[in-house]
Amino acid sequence: MARNQKIINRLTTVPYLQDEPIPGLPLIEIVGDCRVLIERHLGVTEYGNERIVIKVKQGQICVSGSCMELISMTKSQLVIKGAIFSVSIIKE
C-alpha cells in the first residue's frame, strides 16, 4: 500500500476527524433520490440519461438512474439531477 494511502486510512479512523472531509478524496453528497453533488472530480468519462461516470483521483464514480442530467459543472464540483438509483465507486 502506498504511503499516501496509509496516511489517508489512518486519518479516516481518528474519531474526531471522521466527520471531516479528507484532502484529496472526492466528496459525494446525495440529496434524497434526486440529486448528487461531487467535489474534487477530474471530469466526466461517460454521459447518458441512465448512467454518468465521473473520473476521480482514486478511480471512478458511477451514478445510475433515469432522466439524469448534468445541471452544473465547474473545475471543482458537479451536480447531477434525476431519478438516482445508485452511486458506486470503482477503484483503480
Beta strands, then each sheet from edge to edge (+ up, - down):
strand 1: 27-31
strand 2: 35-39
strand 3: 44-47
strand 4: 51-56
strand 5: 59-73
strand 6: 77-91
sheet 1: 1+ 2- 6+ 5- 4+ 3-
end
